[in-house]
Every structure is written in C-alpha cells, then in structure tokens.
Amino acid sequence: MTFLVATIIPNISQSCNSYRFSNNINYAACEDLPVLESSLHWNYHPASGVVDVAFNKANAKDSSWVAWAINPTSKGMLGSQSFVAVHKSNATIRAYTSPITSYATILQEGNLSFSVYNLSASYTNGRIIIFASFQLPSNKTVVNHAWQEGLVSDDGTLRPHSFSPSNLRSYGTIDFISGKVSKATEGVNSRTMLRNVRNNLYFHIETF
C-alpha cells in the first residue's frame, strides 16, 4: 500500500531532527520525549488517516524491552494499544503488538484495536527503535500516549519496569497534526494515580 507524503509539518525539535535513520526513512515531525532518553518521529497522512512512527530509545541495555503505546478511547491504562520491542543478549530483536486489557498486564502479544502495517524493530549503537504504521482510530489525531523500558530475564521473561521518577512520568498527549506534545505533571495528584498490581504493571498510569 502506498501513501501520499504528509502535507502537514509540525515544528520539529532540533535534537531529534538531527538523528538519521539507517533505512533512509525521513519523518516530517519529531519530538524529544521528556524522560527515558526517548524520541518519537512521525509522518501523518491526512488523506488516509495513517501515521508512520519511529519510537527511538537511546542507551538501551543489551537485554531489555521498550514499548510505546497510545490510548485512543480513554485517559486510562486500560485500552492502551502498545508496540513492543524485545532485545535479548544474543543480539536478537523482536517487535510485536500488545493490547492492554488488564492492570496485571505482562505485555502479552495480541492484535490491536486498529490496523497496523509494517511493524519492525532494530538495535543499533545502543538504540532500540520501533517502526510501525497504523490507522488512527476514527482518524482521531490527538491521543494519550505512554512509553516504557525494562529488562529481560535470561529465560526471555519481561521484567517489570522501574518505578523511578522518570518511569512514572513517561506519559502525556500528542497531536499528530500540530505536533503539540503535552508532558506529564510532576508528582502524583488527584488526577494521576499509580497502581502496582502484584509488581506486574508495565504501563502504570491509571489516569493521564
């Protein structure tokens, strides 16, 4: 399937814009995310409602997982639709999708609630990058999003992410048209609650 080049170009952050992808893909917009040494790059195709994204995590450990997710239906953890990459110490890397249907998620593989195209992941010079194209549900261009990282056990099991301040602030909203990205507020308040269910939470935000 071929899509037209995006015609709407938001403001671009200089630091993330300086990154050059080895596959020669160019993205019209990018944003340096405020925590976890991550950035998001994207093209939005208004005619089709499709977004091409690259989630770029720097300084990833040799055996680790990263994930980026959107929630197109609510401001909670439940309903989040995640893209996951697992990099193992034997240099293999695998990308898959995982819908968040339980507070005790362990990022099980499953289909998302919208169409996904060309999902892949790479590991280069300490960076894990998730590439994907997906259909925005109902062409909704403003969505809640979250991102995380964690370690992988020797047996391949994904371990829960840290509950450091950076991990607890890895969420916000993104507007794929304007490029406006809102950041998490500092600390915990009445609108932001953190749950740790049997230490199995990978995405921890109940309400953004």
N, C-alpha and C positions, 0 to 999 in steps of 0.2 A: 504494500500500500504506500502511495506517495502523497506527501502532504505539502502544501504551499509553505514557503518561507514565512515566518512570523512577520507581521506588519506593524505590530505594536511593540516598541522597545522601551522598557523602563530605564530609569537611571541605573547605572552599573557601578558597583563598588570596584575601586581601582585594584585592591589587593587580590580579590578573587578573579577579576578580569585578566590579571597577569598570568594566570595558570593556562598552560597549553596542553590539551589532551592529546595523547599519543595516537588516537584514532582519527585525528584531524576533524573532529566534530566541533562546530562552533555554536555557541549559545548566545542568544541575544541579550540575556539578562543573567545576573548572578547576585548573590548576597552572601556576605560573610556572616555566618551564624554566631551568636554571641558567646557560646560555650562549646566545649569539646573539640576545639580546633577543626571545625567543620564549615563547609560552604555548600550552597545549593546553586546550581546552574540550570537554566531552563529556556526553552522556546515554547511560546504559546501560539497555537494556530487557531485564530478565532473562527475561521470558516468551518472547521471540523470539531472544535472543542477539545482537541487533543493537546496534551502537554508532553514535551520531551524533557526529562530531568536527568541530572547527574548529581548525586549526593556524594560529596568529596570529603573524606575523613583523613586528616593528616596524622602522622606519628602513631599509626596503628601498631599494636603489638603483633608478634609473629603468629600467635594463636588467639584470635579474637573474632568477635562478631560486631557488626554495626547494623543499624536499622534506621529507616526514615519512614514516617507514616503521616497520612492525612486522615482527618475525620470529617467526611462530607455531610454528616447528618446531625451532629450534636457537638457540644463542647466537652464531652467526657471521654474517658479512656475507652469505654465500650463503644464499639462501632468503628474504631480506628482501623485503617487499612494500611498494612505495613509492607515495606520492601526490605528484605533482609539479605545480608551477605555474611557468609561464614568463611573465615580464612584459617586454615589449620597449619600447624608447624611443618607439615610435609609439603608446603607450598601450594596445596590445592585450595581453590576458592569456589564457592557455590552461591548462587543467588536464587532466592525463591520468594514467594509472597505468603503473607500470614495475616488473616483477619483476626482482630482482637474481639473475642466473644465472651471472655471471662476475665475477672480480676486475677485469677490464678494462671494466666497465660504463660506458656513457656515457648511462645512463638512457633507453634506448630504450623507446618506447611498447609496451605489451603488456598482456594480461589478467593479473589477479592470481589467486592460487590459491583465492580465496573471492569471494563475490558482493559487488559494490559498487553502491550506489544513489546517485543524485542528486549526482554529483561536479561541483564547480564551484570557481571561484576569483574573488577580487575584489582590486582595488587601490584603496585609499582613504587619503588623507593619509599616504602613505609606508608603509602596511601592506599586505603581501600575506597574504591569508587563504585557506586551502584548506578547503572544506566537503565533507564526504563522510559517507555512512552505509555501513556494511559489516557483513557477517555474521562474527562471531567464529568462527574455525575450531574445531570441536568444542566450541563455547561456552567456550573457554579464556579466562578473564578476566585472567590475568597473562601479559604478553608483554614481550619485549625491544622497545625502540623506539629510533630514532635520527632526527636531523633535521640538515639542512644548508642552506647557501646558497652561491651562486656567481654569477658574472657571465655575461652572454650577449653573444657577439660580434656585430658588425654584420651578419653573414650568418645570424644566428639560431642558431649553434652554441653549445651549452652548454659553458662553460669549466670546468675542474676547480676545486673549491673550494680555499680557502686551507688550509695546514697549520699555522695559528696554534694556540696552546694552546686557544682557545675552540672551534675547529673539531674539534680532536682529543678534546674532552670532551663532544661532543654526542650522548650515548647513555646508556641506562640501562634500567630496567624500570618498567612501570606496571601497577597493579592497577585495573581499571575498576570493581570493586565497592567496595573500601575507599578508593580514591583515593590509596593509598600509591605514591609515586614514588621509586625509588632513583636515585642520581646516579652518574656515572662517578667512579672513583677518580682521584686526582691522578697524573699521570705515567704511565709505561709500566712494567709489571711482567711477571712470568711468565705471568699470565693475560690480559694485554692486549697484543696485538701489532698494530702498524700496518704496513700494506703500501702501497707506492706503486708500482703496476704501470704503467710507461710513462707516468706522470703522468696516467693516465686514470681513477683512482679517484674516485668521487663519494661513496660510502659506504666508509669506510676501516677500519672495525673488523672484525678477524678473529674475535676472541672478546670478548664483553662481560664 
